[in-house]
Amino acid sequence: MTIYESIPTLYFASGYDSPLLYIVTALGLAGLSHHTETYGMEVAAGVWYNKALHKVNQILRDRTLAKEDLTLLVVLLLGLYEVYITHLLPLKGVKLTRPRRIHAEPQDQ
């Protein structure tokens, strides 16, 4: 079984605050945004991506959680999202009308 074949099992075993839930949602919204040419879904995809990225950053600080299959899978899917948004959409002729912000910037507190 590959790591990608374990997505359904890990997805349904994850809690509501799972980075896997966040990145799968981001990828789905990015795909729908492309097919429906709806910018609002693209924005929503970015929000979910940023939530997943923030959660993974928290997880990677814990040595035990950092070694879990779920963490590896989420990191791979984060990369897939970035490739899709920055490389594949432009190759398909999608004109990026607004600047992309791939990585979340730290917020002032």
Secondary structure, DSSP 8 states (H G I E B T S, - for coil): --TGGGHHHHHHHS-TT-HHHHHHHHHHHHHHHHHHT-HHHHHHHHHHHHHHHHHHHHHTTSHHHHTSHHHHHHHHHHHHHHHIIIIIHHHTT----S----S------
